[in-house]
Amino acid sequence: MASEVTEHKYQLNVKMTCGGCSGAITRVLTKAQQEGSVSGFDVNLDTQLVNVRGPIEQDALVEKIRKTGKQIISVTSLDNSEVDVGV
């Protein structure tokens, strides 16, 4: 009997100044989606917000985004409350 995987929802405020910045985050999240840890995402350069949903844990998501070199200003778990992960 398979156990249910919890789907989390996060909103990250990420410092993005250009299309290259948002593109780097899109590439990382697309790869995570192909691996099955992210079921969907939206990257908005204008608002500097990244919405992510999937079974990925918050720490793993933050690590993936940090590997792009972009500064994460805050992470809001739409399941819980806001956690400040400022660098």
Backbone as a printed PyTorch tensor [residue, N CA C, xyz], in Angstrom:
tensor([[[  0.8380,  -1.1770,   0.0000],
         [  0.0000,   0.0000,   0.0000],
         [  0.8890,   1.2480,   0.0000]],

        [[  0.7180,   2.1270,  -0.9650],
         [  1.5400,   3.3200,  -1.1020],
         [  1.0690,   4.3970,  -0.1340]],

        [[  2.0360,   5.0920,   0.4540],
         [  1.6760,   6.1840,   1.3510],
         [  1.4960,   7.4660,   0.5440]],

        [[  0.6300,   8.3280,   1.0410],
         [  0.3800,   9.5980,   0.3500],
         [  1.5350,  10.5600,   0.5830]],

        [[  1.9370,  11.2490,  -0.4640],
         [  2.9870,  12.2490,  -0.3650],
         [  2.3230,  13.5990,  -0.1440]],

        [[  2.8110,  14.3160,   0.8520],
         [  2.2550,  15.6290,   1.1550],
         [  2.7260,  16.6420,   0.1160]],

        [[  1.7880,  17.4010,  -0.4100],
         [  2.1150,  18.4620,  -1.3620],
         [  2.2210,  19.7630,  -0.5820]],

        [[  3.4010,  20.3590,  -0.6320],
         [  3.6480,  21.6240,   0.0460],
         [  3.4890,  22.7720,  -0.9480]],

        [[  3.2470,  23.9620,  -0.4150],
         [  3.1750,  25.1690,  -1.2320],
         [  4.0380,  26.2320,  -0.5730]],

        [[  4.9110,  26.8340,  -1.3780],
         [  5.8250,  27.8490,  -0.8720],
         [  5.7940,  29.0740,  -1.7710]],

        [[  6.0470,  30.2280,  -1.1710],
         [  6.2710,  31.4470,  -1.9370],
         [  7.5960,  32.0260,  -1.4580]],

        [[  8.5180,  32.2000,  -2.4000],
         [  9.8310,  32.7340,  -2.0880],
         [  9.9790,  34.1180,  -2.6990]],

        [[ 10.5160,  35.0310,  -1.9360],
         [ 10.8630,  36.3460,  -2.4370],
         [ 12.3510,  36.2590,  -2.7600]],

        [[ 12.6760,  36.2750,  -4.0560],
         [ 14.0500,  36.0820,  -4.5160],
         [ 14.5050,  37.3200,  -5.2720]],

        [[ 15.6930,  37.8000,  -4.9470],
         [ 16.2240,  38.9800,  -5.6330],
         [ 16.5930,  38.5950,  -7.0620]],

        [[ 15.8090,  39.1000,  -8.0260],
         [ 16.0340,  38.8510,  -9.4500],
         [ 16.0430,  40.2010, -10.1570]],

        [[ 17.0970,  40.4780, -10.9220],
         [ 17.2140,  41.7750, -11.5750],
         [ 17.0490,  41.7130, -13.0860]],

        [[ 17.0370,  40.5010, -13.6540],
         [ 16.9480,  40.4020, -15.1100],
         [ 16.3730,  39.0450, -15.5220]],

        [[ 16.1680,  38.8890, -16.8080],
         [ 15.6590,  37.6250, -17.3330],
         [ 16.6140,  36.4680, -17.1030]],

        [[ 17.9050,  36.7680, -17.0220],
         [ 18.8770,  35.7150, -16.7280],
         [ 18.6960,  35.1590, -15.3330]],

        [[ 18.3600,  36.0390, -14.4020],
         [ 18.1180,  35.6170, -13.0100],
         [ 16.9070,  34.6910, -12.9310]],

        [[ 15.7990,  35.1460, -13.5140],
         [ 14.5890,  34.3260, -13.4670],
         [ 14.7840,  33.0500, -14.2760]],

        [[ 15.5750,  33.1230, -15.3520],
         [ 15.8480,  31.9430, -16.1580],
         [ 16.6190,  30.8850, -15.3900]],

        [[ 17.5810,  31.3260, -14.5630],
         [ 18.3610,  30.3820, -13.7540],
         [ 17.4570,  29.6450, -12.7750]],

        [[ 16.5420,  30.3660, -12.1590],
         [ 15.6210,  29.7430, -11.2090],
         [ 14.6670,  28.8090, -11.9450]],

        [[ 14.1960,  29.2330, -13.1050],
         [ 13.3120,  28.3810, -13.9110],
         [ 14.0110,  27.0760, -14.2810]],

        [[ 15.2690,  27.1480, -14.6810],
         [ 16.0150,  25.9270, -15.0490],
         [ 16.1270,  24.9610, -13.8720]],

        [[ 16.4660,  25.4840, -12.6880],
         [ 16.6120,  24.6360, -11.5010],
         [ 15.2790,  23.9820, -11.1410]],

        [[ 14.1980,  24.7610, -11.2060],
         [ 12.8890,  24.2180, -10.8350],
         [ 12.3510,  23.2600, -11.8960]],

        [[ 12.6840,  23.4970, -13.1610],
         [ 12.2890,  22.5640, -14.2180],
         [ 12.9560,  21.2110, -13.9990]],

        [[ 14.2300,  21.2380, -13.6400],
         [ 14.9500,  19.9840, -13.3550],
         [ 14.3250,  19.2750, -12.1600]],

        [[ 13.9920,  20.0220, -11.1120],
         [ 13.3480,  19.4450,  -9.9270],
         [ 11.9870,  18.8580, -10.2860]],

        [[ 11.2960,  19.5100, -11.2110],
         [  9.9940,  19.0080, -11.6630],
         [ 10.1700,  17.6870, -12.4060]],

        [[ 11.1920,  17.6000, -13.2340],
         [ 11.4640,  16.3650, -13.9670],
         [ 11.8370,  15.2390, -13.0150]],

        [[ 12.4820,  15.5770, -11.9060],
         [ 12.8670,  14.5830, -10.8990],
         [ 11.6980,  14.1920,  -9.9960]],

        [[ 10.6200,  14.9700, -10.0380],
         [  9.4330,  14.6480,  -9.2540],
         [  9.3390,  15.3220,  -7.8970]],

        [[ 10.3060,  16.1760,  -7.5430],
         [ 10.2340,  16.8250,  -6.2360],
         [  9.4090,  18.1130,  -6.2650]],

        [[  9.1410,  18.6200,  -7.4690],
         [  8.3060,  19.8110,  -7.6480],
         [  7.2160,  19.4550,  -8.6560]],

        [[  5.9650,  19.7440,  -8.3190],
         [  4.8750,  19.4250,  -9.2560],
         [  4.4740,  20.6270, -10.0970]],

        [[  4.8130,  21.8330,  -9.6370],
         [  4.5080,  23.0270, -10.4110],
         [  5.1810,  24.2400,  -9.8060]],

        [[  5.3950,  25.2700, -10.6330],
         [  6.0170,  26.4930, -10.1400],
         [  5.7090,  27.6530, -11.0650]],

        [[  5.9050,  28.8590, -10.5370],
         [  5.7280,  30.0860, -11.3010],
         [  6.8030,  31.0640, -10.8420]],

        [[  7.5670,  31.5970, -11.7880],
         [  8.6140,  32.5740, -11.4920],
         [  8.1740,  33.9080, -12.0870]],

        [[  8.0630,  34.9370, -11.2440],
         [  7.6180,  36.2500, -11.6980],
         [  8.7170,  37.2750, -11.4380]],

        [[  9.3970,  37.6840, -12.5060],
         [ 10.4910,  38.6480, -12.3920],
         [ 10.0070,  39.9990, -11.8740]],

        [[  8.8350,  40.4430, -12.3240],
         [  8.3250,  41.7600, -11.9280],
         [  8.0960,  41.8700, -10.4230]],

        [[  7.5010,  40.8430,  -9.8280],
         [  7.2100,  40.8730,  -8.3900],
         [  8.3310,  40.2570,  -7.5640]],

        [[  9.2850,  39.5930,  -8.2360],
         [ 10.3870,  38.8750,  -7.5940],
         [  9.8790,  37.7610,  -6.6820]],

        [[  8.7670,  37.1540,  -7.0950],
         [  8.1870,  36.0570,  -6.3270],
         [  8.2740,  34.7560,  -7.1090]],

        [[  8.5570,  33.6850,  -6.3820],
         [  8.6140,  32.3470,  -6.9530],
         [  7.6440,  31.4910,  -6.1500]],

        [[  6.6200,  30.9700,  -6.8150],
         [  5.6580,  30.0810,  -6.1790],
         [  5.9780,  28.6550,  -6.5900]],

        [[  6.0490,  27.7670,  -5.5910],
         [  6.4170,  26.3770,  -5.8500],
         [  5.4610,  25.4700,  -5.0960]],

        [[  5.0610,  24.3750,  -5.7430],
         [  4.2750,  23.3620,  -5.0460],
         [  4.8450,  21.9930,  -5.3820]],

        [[  4.7370,  21.1000,  -4.4210],
         [  5.2460,  19.7530,  -4.6250],
         [  5.6500,  19.1210,  -3.3110]],

        [[  6.1160,  17.8930,  -3.3720],
         [  6.4870,  17.1760,  -2.1490],
         [  7.8340,  17.6060,  -1.5630]],

        [[  8.5370,  18.5010,  -2.2180],
         [  9.8580,  18.9360,  -1.7610],
         [  9.7630,  19.6090,  -0.3910]],

        [[ 10.7400,  19.3210,   0.4580],
         [ 10.7960,  19.9660,   1.7720],
         [ 11.3900,  21.3640,   1.6140]],

        [[ 11.0420,  22.2580,   2.5210],
         [ 11.4680,  23.6490,   2.4290],
         [ 12.9860,  23.7870,   2.3810]],

        [[ 13.7110,  23.0690,   3.2270],
         [ 15.1730,  23.1860,   3.2490],
         [ 15.7810,  22.7800,   1.9170]],

        [[ 15.2590,  21.7300,   1.3080],
         [ 15.7730,  21.2640,   0.0140],
         [ 15.4790,  22.2850,  -1.0760]],

        [[ 14.3030,  22.8930,  -1.0300],
         [ 13.9400,  23.9150,  -2.0120],
         [ 14.8570,  25.1330,  -1.8850]],

        [[ 15.0630,  25.5890,  -0.6640],
         [ 15.9330,  26.7420,  -0.4260],
         [ 17.3410,  26.4490,  -0.9420]],

        [[ 17.8360,  25.2470,  -0.7010],
         [ 19.1700,  24.8680,  -1.1680],
         [ 19.2530,  24.9070,  -2.6930]],

        [[ 18.2300,  24.4070,  -3.3690],
         [ 18.2180,  24.4230,  -4.8370],
         [ 18.2620,  25.8580,  -5.3730]],

        [[ 17.4720,  26.7430,  -4.7810],
         [ 17.4370,  28.1330,  -5.2270],
         [ 18.7670,  28.8210,  -4.9160]],

        [[ 19.3280,  28.5560,  -3.7530],
         [ 20.6050,  29.1850,  -3.3780],
         [ 21.7280,  28.7850,  -4.3280]],

        [[ 21.6650,  27.5860,  -4.8750],
         [ 22.6990,  27.1320,  -5.8100],
         [ 22.7350,  27.9790,  -7.0830]],

        [[ 21.6680,  28.7210,  -7.3640],
         [ 21.6690,  29.6140,  -8.5300],
         [ 22.4690,  30.8790,  -8.2400]],

        [[ 22.7950,  31.1120,  -6.9780],
         [ 23.5150,  32.3230,  -6.5970],
         [ 22.6050,  33.4970,  -6.3050]],

        [[ 21.3030,  33.2780,  -6.3850],
         [ 20.3470,  34.3640,  -6.1360],
         [ 20.0420,  34.4570,  -4.6400]],

        [[ 19.8510,  35.6730,  -4.1640],
         [ 19.5550,  35.9020,  -2.7510],
         [ 18.0800,  35.6530,  -2.4780]],

        [[ 17.8120,  34.8180,  -1.4900],
         [ 16.4440,  34.5760,  -1.0500],
         [ 16.1710,  35.5360,   0.1050]],

        [[ 15.2040,  36.4010,  -0.0850],
         [ 14.8740,  37.3910,   0.9380],
         [ 13.9780,  36.7760,   2.0030]],

        [[ 12.9880,  35.9960,   1.5750],
         [ 12.1080,  35.3200,   2.5290],
         [ 11.4420,  34.1240,   1.8650]],

        [[ 10.9940,  33.2140,   2.7160],
         [ 10.2420,  32.0450,   2.2630],
         [  8.9650,  31.9920,   3.0810]],

        [[  7.8480,  31.8890,   2.4060],
         [  6.5760,  31.7230,   3.0900],
         [  6.0440,  30.3510,   2.7450]],

        [[  5.8520,  29.5420,   3.7700],
         [  5.2010,  28.2600,   3.5630],
         [  3.7120,  28.5420,   3.6110]],

        [[  3.0270,  28.2660,   2.5350],
         [  1.5890,  28.5280,   2.5220],
         [  0.8480,  27.4600,   3.3130]],

        [[  1.6190,  26.4840,   3.8400],
         [  1.0740,  25.4980,   4.7680],
         [  1.1930,  26.0200,   6.2030]],

        [[  2.2630,  26.8000,   6.4720],
         [  2.5890,  27.2710,   7.8160],
         [  2.7510,  28.7790,   7.8370]],

        [[  3.8220,  29.2550,   8.4720],
         [  4.0560,  30.6900,   8.5630],
         [  5.3700,  31.0620,   7.8970]],

        [[  5.6110,  32.3400,   7.7810],
         [  6.8000,  32.8520,   7.0890],
         [  8.0610,  32.5580,   7.8910]],

        [[  9.1120,  32.1960,   7.1690],
         [ 10.4210,  31.9520,   7.7630],
         [ 11.4130,  32.8420,   7.0340]],

        [[ 12.1570,  33.6310,   7.7820],
         [ 13.1340,  34.5150,   7.1560],
         [ 14.4510,  33.7600,   6.9770]],

        [[ 14.9010,  33.6940,   5.7250],
         [ 16.1590,  33.0150,   5.4240],
         [ 17.1260,  33.9780,   4.7620]],

        [[ 17.0530,  35.2450,   5.1440],
         [ 17.9170,  36.2620,   4.5570],
         [ 19.3770,  35.9020,   4.7090]],

        [[ 20.1530,  36.2900,   3.6990],
         [ 21.5800,  35.9600,   3.7060],
         [ 22.3690,  37.1280,   4.2500]]])
